[in-house]
């Protein structure tokens, strides 16, 4: 029996209209067609190609695609018509993409695109471009991803497929966010959401909410970020209570809870320091308030661990290395915050191993940044290792250098900035005492980061700057400048750095009063506030 063309048409139309429930219903009625699938049937390759697209959307799992592919003998593929061969390569690429073999998947999609002009199924050609863009995005090649995505989107619009174009637009918005343009990203995502809102493409709508959450998180709007991630989970569950993307949102929630906990702990430490300075009987937070804060801090950590455990189960089910690695990194950060350094180290090592298995530069860089932070903490606490293991400070430096090299294989600017900050932090410690190298890392990171929002990575950069502007760091810098040694800095950069040194010191002497600094140095209060914020000495709104 042949596979009717009407079935292929219906599957293609449901994708174009983002009528997901309808398409899944059609496939549910095709169980016999799948079980008795024969590559000699008319339209067999086209059916396989569209089953692969529906597996990507959420039908069954990769085992269906692999089973159908296995029925096409390798030796007979050269006799296939060009269109049939394209459908097979699309299915192979989808399977490789699901297994995180992105280079192999890219090769499959590029093969399809070599003869895209000869394909009568123009929708297939547009999807091939889009999938190739997705592969480039996953490995951090953002410009290539944007190029292919723009072509795919244009092809979709030329075929009057606005909903498919809207799905492609989400990738464009995500890359705009990654490149430090959150407002533009939100606008692009909003346009796509407006088109898809009336569909039942719950996974894509969930992806939009998840992206909104990441934007809010980067801008320091943590409670809004949590709301967006909760909405994303709600959307994913409409499609599948254990959908793969649920793991990502759960991990994101855990990360935001950690940031909220860090902010809370900083406030508690600040209040404790003020309390110690005040005479007995002075005003301050009550014992009940302090107890409430401690309980909230513990609850945030417990909930973060619970969310990560649930995410880990989902990622194990799908054998998702990148997702499982993210869980290990986030859990390691929680252990690092509480001083459980050996546990944090085990999580960093586990994440690195997962990244190495898939040649994942992004995951390996994240794991090494965590590993560097753990070893730096060991050095600060004077926990030197015995035996053949290297000194913690040396390991911290080695891990940070590895992170820089891994990050350079991608176009992820924030990842590279974090790696430079990790390296600068190790070079600034007492073991290396290399302020020049640390300052160079600081400059590299600053050039990579955008200035928008209340960014935790920028906070880490400001901490490094404060270290370099204290004591020996300032003396070393001024001595270098007095001999005309300014490295690769421009005059404007030297001017800004000198302003930071002078303004921060005067601000401290003048009782932390911006108006006094402005009057004493005859500069505008606006400039004083800007410099102090860049130094991490003043928060926005203060």
Secondary structure as GFF3:
##gff-version 3
##sequence-region A 1 542
A	DSSP	alpha_helix	5	16	.	.	.	ID=ss1
A	DSSP	alpha_helix	20	28	.	.	.	ID=ss2
A	DSSP	alpha_helix	31	35	.	.	.	ID=ss3
A	DSSP	alpha_helix	44	57	.	.	.	ID=ss4
A	DSSP	alpha_helix	62	69	.	.	.	ID=ss5
A	DSSP	three_ten_helix	74	79	.	.	.	ID=ss6
A	DSSP	alpha_helix	82	98	.	.	.	ID=ss7
A	DSSP	alpha_helix	102	114	.	.	.	ID=ss8
A	DSSP	three_ten_helix	116	118	.	.	.	ID=ss9
A	DSSP	alpha_helix	122	138	.	.	.	ID=ss10
A	DSSP	alpha_helix	142	158	.	.	.	ID=ss11
A	DSSP	alpha_helix	162	178	.	.	.	ID=ss12
A	DSSP	alpha_helix	182	196	.	.	.	ID=ss13
A	DSSP	alpha_helix	202	218	.	.	.	ID=ss14
A	DSSP	alpha_helix	222	239	.	.	.	ID=ss15
A	DSSP	alpha_helix	244	277	.	.	.	ID=ss16
A	DSSP	alpha_helix	287	318	.	.	.	ID=ss17
A	DSSP	alpha_helix	321	337	.	.	.	ID=ss18
A	DSSP	alpha_helix	341	357	.	.	.	ID=ss19
A	DSSP	alpha_helix	361	380	.	.	.	ID=ss20
A	DSSP	alpha_helix	392	408	.	.	.	ID=ss21
A	DSSP	alpha_helix	413	427	.	.	.	ID=ss22
A	DSSP	alpha_helix	435	448	.	.	.	ID=ss23
A	DSSP	alpha_helix	456	468	.	.	.	ID=ss24
A	DSSP	alpha_helix	472	482	.	.	.	ID=ss25
A	DSSP	alpha_helix	491	509	.	.	.	ID=ss26
A	DSSP	alpha_helix	514	521	.	.	.	ID=ss27
A	DSSP	alpha_helix	525	534	.	.	.	ID=ss28
###
